[in-house]
Amino acid sequence: MKKKSIVLSFIKGIGIAAGITAAALALCALLMKNVETGSKLLCGIMIAVKVLSIAAGSFVFCKAAKKKGALCGAATGAVYSCLCIGVSLLTKTAGLSFAALADVAFAVVFGAVFGIIWVNIFS
């Protein structure tokens, strides 16, 4: 496949992952405003959203690449996570910490796992 289309599919995958996250954040904000929820429940929901977002982004990228799934998925997870950290730094809702580094590692591992799964499905 052409490099240009692979790069575009990578950007599209990151955009889809960010869109899923933005929609989930909006729903969580609405939920928090209208329903009394615990922070543990919200934390669990956001982890599930992160995993789903990385899976969707990896799906788009790996569908175009059709090889090197671990690398494609890990790249998707890393860029997605760094994008999330960048947004939180810009909005001053969080800072750089060990938790942010752990978040990037989490995203890379899950991205690699999903990348392997998607490439094997598309092969």
MDTraj code that builds the backbone (N, CA, C; nanometers):
import mdtraj as md
import numpy as np

residues = "MET LYS LYS LYS SER ILE VAL LEU SER PHE ILE LYS GLY ILE GLY ILE ALA ALA GLY ILE THR ALA ALA ALA LEU ALA LEU CYS ALA LEU LEU MET LYS ASN VAL GLU THR GLY SER LYS LEU LEU CYS GLY ILE MET ILE ALA VAL LYS VAL LEU SER ILE ALA ALA GLY SER PHE VAL PHE CYS LYS ALA ALA LYS LYS LYS GLY ALA LEU CYS GLY ALA ALA THR GLY ALA VAL TYR SER CYS LEU CYS ILE GLY VAL SER LEU LEU THR LYS THR ALA GLY LEU SER PHE ALA ALA LEU ALA ASP VAL ALA PHE ALA VAL VAL PHE GLY ALA VAL PHE GLY ILE ILE TRP VAL ASN ILE PHE SER".split()
xyz = np.array([
    [0.0844, -0.1178, 0.0000],
    [0.0000, 0.0000, 0.0000],
    [0.0886, 0.1238, 0.0000],
    [0.0385, 0.2288, -0.0587],
    [0.1149, 0.3526, -0.0681],
    [0.1347, 0.4146, 0.0693],
    [0.2507, 0.4781, 0.0858],
    [0.2809, 0.5412, 0.2145],
    [0.1809, 0.6514, 0.2477],
    [0.1365, 0.7240, 0.1453],
    [0.0434, 0.8342, 0.1689],
    [-0.0882, 0.7835, 0.2279],
    [-0.1387, 0.6734, 0.1756],
    [-0.2661, 0.6222, 0.2265],
    [-0.2494, 0.5614, 0.3654],
    [-0.1327, 0.5064, 0.3944],
    [-0.1086, 0.4541, 0.5287],
    [-0.1025, 0.5684, 0.6298],
    [-0.0354, 0.6767, 0.5930],
    [-0.0286, 0.7935, 0.6818],
    [-0.1679, 0.8519, 0.7030],
    [-0.2462, 0.8595, 0.5958],
    [-0.3828, 0.9111, 0.6089],
    [-0.4687, 0.8199, 0.6966],
    [-0.4503, 0.6896, 0.6842],
    [-0.5280, 0.5982, 0.7688],
    [-0.4843, 0.6098, 0.9149],
    [-0.3567, 0.6379, 0.9384],
    [-0.3086, 0.6601, 1.0752],
    [-0.3749, 0.7846, 1.1337],
    [-0.3766, 0.8920, 1.0563],
    [-0.4389, 1.0164, 1.1022],
    [-0.5893, 0.9963, 1.1228],
    [-0.6525, 0.9219, 1.0312],
    [-0.7950, 0.8935, 1.0450],
    [-0.8216, 0.8110, 1.1709],
    [-0.7349, 0.7135, 1.1981],
    [-0.7500, 0.6317, 1.3184],
    [-0.7388, 0.7136, 1.4458],
    [-0.6422, 0.8041, 1.4498],
    [-0.6269, 0.8914, 1.5661],
    [-0.7494, 0.9819, 1.5791],
    [-0.7996, 1.0327, 1.4672],
    [-0.9184, 1.1176, 1.4703],
    [-1.0409, 1.0432, 1.5216],
    [-1.0574, 0.9192, 1.4778],
    [-1.1701, 0.8380, 1.5251],
    [-1.1574, 0.8112, 1.6746],
    [-1.0372, 0.7779, 1.7184],
    [-1.0152, 0.7530, 1.8613],
    [-1.0453, 0.8784, 1.9435],
    [-0.9996, 0.9931, 1.8950],
    [-1.0258, 1.1193, 1.9655],
    [-1.1746, 1.1532, 1.9642],
    [-1.2413, 1.1245, 1.8543],
    [-1.3852, 1.1504, 1.8459],
    [-1.4653, 1.0653, 1.9420],
    [-1.4293, 0.9379, 1.9531],
    [-1.4959, 0.8493, 2.0488],
    [-1.4759, 0.9013, 2.1906],
    [-1.3533, 0.9423, 2.2203],
    [-1.3235, 0.9939, 2.3539],
    [-1.4011, 1.1223, 2.3819],
    [-1.4063, 1.2118, 2.2847],
    [-1.4784, 1.3379, 2.3044],
    [-1.6274, 1.3128, 2.3285],
    [-1.6852, 1.2220, 2.2509],
    [-1.8272, 1.1895, 2.2702],
    [-1.8508, 1.1266, 2.4076],
    [-1.7614, 1.0390, 2.4484],
    [-1.7756, 0.9751, 2.5800],
    [-1.7586, 1.0766, 2.6928],
    [-1.6661, 1.1696, 2.6768],
    [-1.6484, 1.2736, 2.7785],
    [-1.7740, 1.3602, 2.7903],
    [-1.8341, 1.3912, 2.6769],
    [-1.9576, 1.4704, 2.6795],
    [-2.0688, 1.3943, 2.7508],
    [-2.0814, 1.2654, 2.7215],
    [-2.1825, 1.1840, 2.7897],
    [-2.1551, 1.1723, 2.9390],
    [-2.0276, 1.1564, 2.9756],
    [-1.9931, 1.1483, 3.1178],
    [-2.0211, 1.2796, 3.1894],
    [-1.9943, 1.3903, 3.1232],
    [-2.0232, 1.5207, 3.1835],
    [-2.1732, 1.5364, 3.2061],
    [-2.2519, 1.4946, 3.1090],
    [-2.3970, 1.4987, 3.1229],
    [-2.4436, 1.4069, 3.2349],
    [-2.3836, 1.2885, 3.2425],
    [-2.4176, 1.1935, 3.3477],
    [-2.3828, 1.2491, 3.4858],
    [-2.2646, 1.3086, 3.4972],
    [-2.2218, 1.3636, 3.6260],
    [-2.3109, 1.4796, 3.6691],
    [-2.3611, 1.5551, 3.5734],
    [-2.4447, 1.6704, 3.6055],
    [-2.5821, 1.6273, 3.6567],
    [-2.6327, 1.5159, 3.6040],
    [-2.7696, 1.4766, 3.6350],
    [-2.7828, 1.3589, 3.7310],
    [-2.6781, 1.2819, 3.7496],
    [-2.6861, 1.1625, 3.8329],
    [-2.5679, 1.1622, 3.9297],
    [-2.5934, 1.1225, 4.0515],
    [-2.4862, 1.1115, 4.1510],
    [-2.4071, 0.9832, 4.1229],
    [-2.2846, 0.9995, 4.0764],
    [-2.2005, 0.8827, 4.0480],
    [-2.0741, 0.8897, 4.1317],
    [-2.0193, 0.7747, 4.1592],
    [-1.8936, 0.7698, 4.2330],
    [-1.7754, 0.7878, 4.1394],
    [-1.6656, 0.8364, 4.1937],
    [-1.5479, 0.8583, 4.1106],
    [-1.4881, 0.7268, 4.0613],
    [-1.5063, 0.6187, 4.1379],
    [-1.4546, 0.4894, 4.0937],
    [-1.5280, 0.4411, 3.9697],
    [-1.6574, 0.4611, 3.9659],
    [-1.7353, 0.4221, 3.8489],
    [-1.6928, 0.5034, 3.7272],
    [-1.6771, 0.6327, 3.7451],
    [-1.6364, 0.7195, 3.6357],
    [-1.4969, 0.6830, 3.5856],
    [-1.4076, 0.6499, 3.6764],
    [-1.2721, 0.6089, 3.6388],
    [-1.2770, 0.4816, 3.5546],
    [-1.3588, 0.3869, 3.5945],
    [-1.3730, 0.2631, 3.5193],
    [-1.4317, 0.2864, 3.3807],
    [-1.5288, 0.3752, 3.3740],
    [-1.5897, 0.4080, 3.2442],
    [-1.4851, 0.4704, 3.1512],
    [-1.4057, 0.5612, 3.2034],
    [-1.3067, 0.6280, 3.1194],
    [-1.1950, 0.5333, 3.0745],
    [-1.1599, 0.4368, 3.1567],
    [-1.0618, 0.3363, 3.1130],
    [-1.1205, 0.2528, 2.9994],
    [-1.2470, 0.2147, 3.0121],
    [-1.3128, 0.1392, 2.9051],
    [-1.3203, 0.2218, 2.7766],
    [-1.3469, 0.3504, 2.7896],
    [-1.3515, 0.4389, 2.6728],
    [-1.2141, 0.4473, 2.6081],
    [-1.1112, 0.4582, 2.6892],
    [-0.9743, 0.4648, 2.6358],
    [-0.9409, 0.3384, 2.5575],
    [-0.9748, 0.2219, 2.6136],
    [-0.9474, 0.0949, 2.5458],
    [-1.0263, 0.0870, 2.4152],
    [-1.1538, 0.1243, 2.4187],
    [-1.2372, 0.1232, 2.2990],
    [-1.1835, 0.2196, 2.1926],
    [-1.1395, 0.3357, 2.2343],
    [-1.0851, 0.4346, 2.1415],
    [-0.9575, 0.3843, 2.0754],
    [-0.8699, 0.3259, 2.1539],
    [-0.7457, 0.2713, 2.0989],
    [-0.7760, 0.1553, 2.0046],
    [-0.8722, 0.0713, 2.0414],
    [-0.9100, -0.0404, 1.9551],
    [-0.9631, 0.0105, 1.8209],
    [-1.0469, 0.1124, 1.8238],
    [-1.1037, 0.1674, 1.7006],
    [-0.9958, 0.2338, 1.6144],
    [-0.9087, 0.3107, 1.6760],
    [-0.8008, 0.3754, 1.6016],
    [-0.7047, 0.2748, 1.5414],
    [-0.6714, 0.1725, 1.6174],
    [-0.5835, 0.0661, 1.5674],
    [-0.6503, -0.0100, 1.4536],
    [-0.7804, -0.0294, 1.4647],
    [-0.8562, -0.0990, 1.3601],
    [-0.8397, -0.0275, 1.2261],
    [-0.8590, 0.1033, 1.2253],
    [-0.8504, 0.1806, 1.1009],
    [-0.7086, 0.1759, 1.0439],
    [-0.6095, 0.1928, 1.1291],
    [-0.4711, 0.1947, 1.0831],
    [-0.4279, 0.0561, 1.0356],
    [-0.4580, -0.0480, 1.1107],
    [-0.4142, -0.1833, 1.0757],
    [-0.4880, -0.2369, 0.9536],
    [-0.6097, -0.1914, 0.9325],
    [-0.6846, -0.2340, 0.8145],
    [-0.6131, -0.1865, 0.6878],
    [-0.5538, -0.0694, 0.6928],
    [-0.4807, -0.0164, 0.5779],
    [-0.3394, -0.0752, 0.5679],
    [-0.2726, -0.0927, 0.6814],
    [-0.1337, -0.1388, 0.6802],
    [-0.1229, -0.2878, 0.6491],
    [-0.2076, -0.3690, 0.7079],
    [-0.2139, -0.5138, 0.6873],
    [-0.0876, -0.5899, 0.7275],
    [0.0047, -0.5250, 0.7946],
    [0.1231, -0.5922, 0.8473],
    [0.1803, -0.5094, 0.9614],
    [0.2690, -0.5705, 1.0377],
    [0.3301, -0.5040, 1.1534],
    [0.2246, -0.4487, 1.2481],
    [0.1324, -0.5344, 1.2865],
    [0.0207, -0.4924, 1.3696],
    [0.0618, -0.4372, 1.5043],
    [0.1613, -0.5012, 1.5680],
    [0.2045, -0.4532, 1.6995],
    [0.2584, -0.3109, 1.6897],
    [0.3359, -0.2848, 1.5872],
    [0.3926, -0.1513, 1.5693],
    [0.2838, -0.0487, 1.5356],
    [0.1924, -0.0862, 1.4466],
    [0.0836, 0.0058, 1.4093],
    [-0.0054, 0.0376, 1.5294],
    [-0.0423, -0.0660, 1.6037],
    [-0.1274, -0.0457, 1.7201],
    [-0.0587, 0.0323, 1.8300],
    [0.0700, 0.0002, 1.8543],
    [0.1454, 0.0720, 1.9576],
    [0.1610, 0.2196, 1.9216],
    [0.1853, 0.2471, 1.7944],
    [0.1971, 0.3873, 1.7508],
    [0.0652, 0.4610, 1.7695],
    [-0.0439, 0.3936, 1.7347],
    [-0.1753, 0.4547, 1.7535],
    [-0.2007, 0.4848, 1.9004],
    [-0.1729, 0.3872, 1.9864],
    [-0.1929, 0.4061, 2.1298],
    [-0.1057, 0.5165, 2.1870],
    [0.0207, 0.5204, 2.1440],
    [0.1131, 0.6215, 2.1958],
    [0.0711, 0.7628, 2.1554],
    [0.0383, 0.7803, 2.0280],
    [0.0008, 0.9140, 1.9808],
    [-0.1320, 0.9567, 2.0429],
    [-0.2273, 0.8633, 2.0509],
    [-0.3558, 0.8938, 2.1134],
    [-0.3364, 0.9374, 2.2590],
    [-0.2561, 0.8627, 2.3328],
    [-0.2343, 0.8941, 2.4735],
    [-0.1613, 1.0277, 2.4903],
    [-0.0612, 1.0518, 2.4073],
    [0.0096, 1.1797, 2.4143],
    [-0.0824, 1.2956, 2.3777],
    [-0.1733, 1.2729, 2.2831],
    [-0.2722, 1.3741, 2.2485],
    [-0.3626, 1.4045, 2.3678],
    [-0.4066, 1.3001, 2.4369],
    [-0.4910, 1.3188, 2.5562],
    [-0.4157, 1.3950, 2.6656],
    [-0.2894, 1.3607, 2.6854],
    [-0.2085, 1.4297, 2.7862],
    [-0.1879, 1.5755, 2.7456],
    [-0.1645, 1.5989, 2.6164],
    [-0.1488, 1.7361, 2.5679],
    [-0.2731, 1.8197, 2.5912],
    [-0.3893, 1.7606, 2.5655],
    [-0.5152, 1.8329, 2.5896],
    [-0.5322, 1.8620, 2.7381],
    [-0.5003, 1.7649, 2.8233],
    [-0.5147, 1.7886, 2.9675],
    [-0.4150, 1.8932, 3.0175],
    [-0.2970, 1.9003, 2.9558],
    [-0.2017, 2.0058, 2.9929],
    [-0.2513, 2.1430, 2.9473],
    [-0.3097, 2.1480, 2.8275],
    [-0.3615, 2.2753, 2.7766],
    [-0.4788, 2.3264, 2.8582],
    [-0.5624, 2.2345, 2.9041],
    [-0.6786, 2.2752, 2.9840],
    [-0.6455, 2.2839, 3.1328],
    [-0.5231, 2.2513, 3.1662],
    [-0.4729, 2.2576, 3.3042],
    [-0.5536, 2.1700, 3.3997],
    [-0.6023, 2.0548, 3.3482],
    [-0.6746, 1.9609, 3.4339],
    [-0.5831, 1.8552, 3.4930],
    [-0.4636, 1.8397, 3.4363],
    [-0.3663, 1.7435, 3.4884],
    [-0.2277, 1.7884, 3.4455],
    [-0.1296, 1.7343, 3.5103],
    [0.0083, 1.7668, 3.4768],
    [0.0853, 1.6422, 3.4407],
    [0.2109, 1.6623, 3.4079],
    [0.2972, 1.5477, 3.3796],
    [0.3335, 1.4801, 3.5117],
    [0.3132, 1.3507, 3.5149],
    [0.3398, 1.2757, 3.6372],
    [0.3692, 1.1317, 3.6002],
    [0.3944, 1.0521, 3.7030],
    [0.4142, 0.9094, 3.6806],
    [0.2867, 0.8467, 3.6256],
    [0.1718, 0.8959, 3.6678],
    [0.0446, 0.8442, 3.6175],
    [0.0313, 0.8705, 3.4676],
    [0.0778, 0.9846, 3.4211],
    [0.0728, 1.0147, 3.2777],
    [0.1637, 0.9204, 3.1999],
    [0.2811, 0.8920, 3.2548],
    [0.3725, 0.7968, 3.1914],
    [0.3117, 0.6566, 3.1899],
    [0.2480, 0.6184, 3.2984],
    [0.1814, 0.4882, 3.3046],
    [0.0666, 0.4828, 3.2044],
    [-0.0010, 0.5952, 3.1845],
    [-0.1095, 0.6019, 3.0881],
    [-0.0583, 0.5784, 2.9463],
    [0.0559, 0.6360, 2.9128],
    [0.1154, 0.6146, 2.7807],
    [0.1546, 0.4678, 2.7645],
    [0.2149, 0.4100, 2.8671],
    [0.2534, 0.2685, 2.8608],
    [0.1303, 0.1794, 2.8440],
    [0.0254, 0.2083, 2.9164],
    [-0.1013, 0.1360, 2.9058],
    [-0.1543, 0.1433, 2.7625],
    [-0.1531, 0.2611, 2.7051],
    [-0.2040, 0.2814, 2.5696],
    [-0.1185, 0.2079, 2.4665],
    [0.0124, 0.2102, 2.4842],
    [0.1019, 0.1412, 2.3911],
    [0.0783, -0.0097, 2.3956],
    [0.0668, -0.0658, 2.5149],
    [0.0453, -0.2097, 2.5283],
    [-0.0890, -0.2504, 2.4682],
    [-0.1946, -0.1798, 2.5033],
    [-0.3250, -0.2144, 2.4479],
    [-0.3299, -0.1910, 2.2971],
    [-0.2652, -0.0869, 2.2498],
    [-0.2588, -0.0642, 2.1054],
    [-0.1866, -0.1767, 2.0337],
    [-0.0757, -0.2229, 2.0907],
    [-0.0028, -0.3332, 2.0294],
    [-0.0863, -0.4610, 2.0267],
    [-0.1547, -0.4901, 2.1353],
    [-0.2396, -0.6099, 2.1409],
    [-0.3508, -0.6014, 2.0362],
    [-0.4195, -0.4880, 2.0306],
    [-0.5252, -0.4729, 1.9307],
    [-0.4684, -0.4741, 1.7892],
    [-0.3508, -0.4161, 1.7697],
    [-0.2884, -0.4191, 1.6369],
    [-0.2601, -0.5608, 1.5912],
    [-0.2099, -0.6432, 1.6807],
    [-0.1841, -0.7841, 1.6472],
    [-0.3153, -0.8537, 1.6107],
    [-0.4180, -0.8292, 1.6885],
    [-0.5486, -0.8916, 1.6614],
    [-0.6015, -0.8470, 1.5258],
    [-0.6002, -0.7169, 1.4982],
    [-0.6574, -0.6659, 1.3731],
    [-0.5797, -0.7145, 1.2517],
    [-0.4471, -0.7132, 1.2582],
    [-0.3687, -0.7588, 1.1434],
    [-0.3940, -0.9060, 1.1149],
    [-0.4064, -0.9856, 1.2200],
    [-0.4346, -1.1276, 1.1985],
    [-0.5753, -1.1498, 1.1422],
    [-0.6678, -1.0649, 1.1761],
    [-0.8020, -1.0756, 1.1185],
    [-0.7996, -1.0367, 0.9699],
    [-0.7239, -0.9331, 0.9349],
    [-0.7221, -0.8851, 0.7975],
    [-0.6275, -0.9618, 0.7061],
    [-0.5439, -1.0479, 0.7619],
    [-0.4494, -1.1246, 0.6799],
    [-0.5138, -1.2455, 0.6176],
])
top = md.Topology()
chain = top.add_chain()
for i, resn in enumerate(residues, 1):
    res = top.add_residue(resn, chain, resSeq=i)
    for name in ("N", "CA", "C"):
        top.add_atom(name, md.element.get_by_symbol(name[0]), res)
traj = md.Trajectory(xyz[None], top)
